[in-house]
Amino acid sequence: MKKKVLFFSFLLFLFYSFDLLAENFPQKANKVEDFIPKAWKSVVIKEGDLNNDNIKDVVLVIQKDDPDNAVPLFNAYEDLIDIIDANQMIILVLFKDKNSQYNLVAKNEKDFIISAGKAVEELAKIEMFISHNFDKDLSKAISIENNTLHIFTAIRNSYGDLNLSEYVFKYKNNKFELVSLKSFSEEIHSSYETKYSFSFDFLSKKVKIESLVVDSKTNKNLTDNKKEKTLNIAEKYILDDLTGTTKSKIIKKYIYDK
């Protein structure tokens, strides 16, 4: 009995410890800056109408500002070429109302988007939040189009292999639901390149798949396989709950396990 009490006490300790580490955000504020906690910084502030009320809302990406979480980046000759930030990122969606107040309607702090430094620490296994042009302008990693939220992630490993994704969310049933996911990957070999693409439409419950092999010397297609299939999707993928491995789980479940 004593062991059980100690075990549950330990679980409670862990629960409250994690709760203390979590950041507390206001539900409503007059300024976007009021949603940035102490020792954090904003990296993206993107404006656009997300709930079709003709008022500009805000997508805010913040990052912890801890200098101890800096990752040195070396080239093949072990020369230091850059210092990149591995601090945690959080994405917040703020609806602006007719009284010019900002309301917190969505929040992801589950490492759905991660910094370049964190991706390096993970040995390029998880895509990072990055401009799809691979420059340092992170504002290009988010766009708001036709009342939908687009988020871009990508990674290129030391072999030159590329993976990139575009997530599209729409505000439905008081949540931001994933309505589209496009994924592209490219593997470079000595004499050919292999390109894969998946395009999920969670509204029509369909996926388009393409596998393309290109001759590196002639740039001609060696094979080009395309197919489309209907999926039995019951899950709702919500922005608040996504992680850095959500995409790989979706692909595994609906592509490779079928």
N, C-alpha and C positions, 0 to 999 in steps of 0.2 A: 504493500500500500504506500509506503514511504517513497519507493522508487517511482511509482506512478505520479505522486504529487510533485516530486522533483522534476520529472519529465515534462509535465504540463506547465510547471513554473518556467522551465527553460523555453518551452514553446511561446509562452506569453512574453518572455523577455525578448525573444527574437522578433515577435510581432511588433512590439512597441518600439524596439530599436529601429526597425525598418521604417516605421511610421514617423519617427523623429527625424530620420534622414530625408524623408520625402519633403519636397518643397510645397509650401502652402500658397495658393494663388487666390486673389479675391474673385468673387463671382461677378462683380461689377465695379467699374472704375471710370473716372473722367478722362484719364490719359492712358495711352498704350504703355508708357513708361512705368505706370503703376503695377504692371504685371511682370516686371523684371525684378527678381529678388536681389538682395544684397549679395555681392560676390558672383553675380552673373552678368552677362552682356548680351545685347541683341546682335544677331548676325544677319537676319533678314526681317524686313518689315514690308510685306506685300499687300497692297490695297486692291479691292475689287468687290463687286456685289456677288455674294454667295447664296443669298436667300431670296433673290428676286424682288427686293423692295426698293430698288433704285437708290440704295444708300451704300456707300463704300465700306465694306467690312475689312478686317485686317487678319492676315496670317502672320503670326509672330514666331520666329525661331530664335531661341535663346541658347546660350552655351555657358557652362560654368567657367569662371575666370580664375583658374588655379594654375599658376606657373609650374607647379611640380608635375603636372600632367602634360609635359612637352616631350615629343618623341624625336630624337635625332634621325635624320635620313642621310644615308651614305650611298655613294655610287659604287660601281664594281671595283674601283681602286681604293675603296674604304676612305674616300675623301668626304668630309661633311659638306653636304650640298643644301641642306635646309633643316629647319626645326618646325615640326608640324604639331598642331594642337590635338591632343587625344581626350580632351574634356567631354563630358556628357552633353548631349543636345536634347532639348525639349521643344516640341511644336505646340503652339496654342492657336486656336481659332477664336476670334473675337467678333461678335456681331455688334455693329454700331446701330443704336436705335434712334428714333426721331428726336430724343432729348440729348443727342450727341454723347451718350454714355456707351461704353464698351462692355459687352456681356460675354463672359467665357462660356462657350458652347461645346468646345472639344479640346482635348488635351492628350498628348501622347508623350509619356516619359518612360517608355519601355524599350528604348534603343531601336525604334523603327528607323529613325534617321541617325546616322553616326558620323562623326568627324573623320577627316582623312587620317589623322593620327591614330584613332581607334581602329580604323580599317587595317592600318599597317600592323598594329599590335595583334590583330586577328589573322595575320598572314594572308591578307587579301581574300578571305573566305566569305566576307560579308560586304555587300555594296555600301558605298558611302554616299552621303548627301553631297552632291556636287553639280556644278553647271554641266549641262550636256555638251558644252563646248570644251570641257576639261580645262577651263581657265579658273581663276580665283574669284570670279564674280558669282557668289552663292545666290544672289537674287535671281539668277537664271535657272536655279534648281526648283523654283516654284512659279507657277503661272495660274491665273484665274481667268477662265474662258467660259462664256455662256453659263454662268452661275455654277461652274464646276471647278474643283480644286485639283491641279495637276502637280505631282511631286516627282522629281527625277532623282534616281540614284544610279551609281555606276562604279566600276572598278576595273583597273587594268593591272594585271600582275607583271612580274619581272620577265615573263616569257613573251609578253605582248598580247596575251589573250585578253579579250574584252568581254565584259558583261555590263549591260545597262537595262534600266527599267523605267517605265512611266506608269505611275499609279494615278487613277482618276477617281475622285470622290464627289458624291452629290449629297446634299443635305436632304435626308428623307427620314420621316418618323423621328424627328428631333435628334438625329445622329448623322454623322458623315459616313455613308456607306461606300464601299469600294464597288464601283460600277464597271470599271475597265482596268485591265492590267496588260501592258505590252512589255514583252521581254525579248531582248536580243543578245546573243552571245556569238563570239567569234574566236576560233582556235586556229593558231598559225602553226603549220607544219613545214617541213623542208621543201616540199614540192607542191603543196596545195593548202588551201584555207577552207575550213568548215564553218558555215554560218547557220545558226539556228534562230528561229523566231517563233514566239508564241503570242497570240493575241486573244485574251479572254474578254468576253462580253458577259458580265454577270446579270444583265437585264434580260438578254435573249437566251442566256445559258448556253452559249456556244463558244467554241475555241477554234482558232485557225492556227495551223502548224505548218511551218516550212523548214525544210532541211536542204541546204545548198552547199555543194562542193565545187570550189573554183580552182582551176589550174593557176599556180602562182606565176608561171612564166608567160602564158598566153592570155591569162585573165578570162579564159573561156569557162563556161559552166560544164562541169563533168557530170553532175547529177543535180536535179532540182525536183524535190518531192514536196507536194502540197496536199493538205487535206483539211477538212473541216468536220467537226462532230458536235453533236448535242450532248450536254452534260447534265447529270442529275445533281444539281447543286442545291443543297438545303441551307447551308451556312450563310450568314451575313457577316462579311468582313468589315469591321468597324474601325475607323481611324484610331480611336483611343486604345484599341487592343492589339494593334499590329506590332510585330517585332522585326528584327533584322533577318529572321529566318522564315517569315511568313511566306514570301514568294517561293522559296524552295519547297516548302510544305505543300503549297497549292499545286505546283508543277508535279511533284511526286504523286500526289493524290489523284489528280485528274488527267495526267499524261502517262506517267510511267507505270502506275498501278492498274491501269485499265487494259 
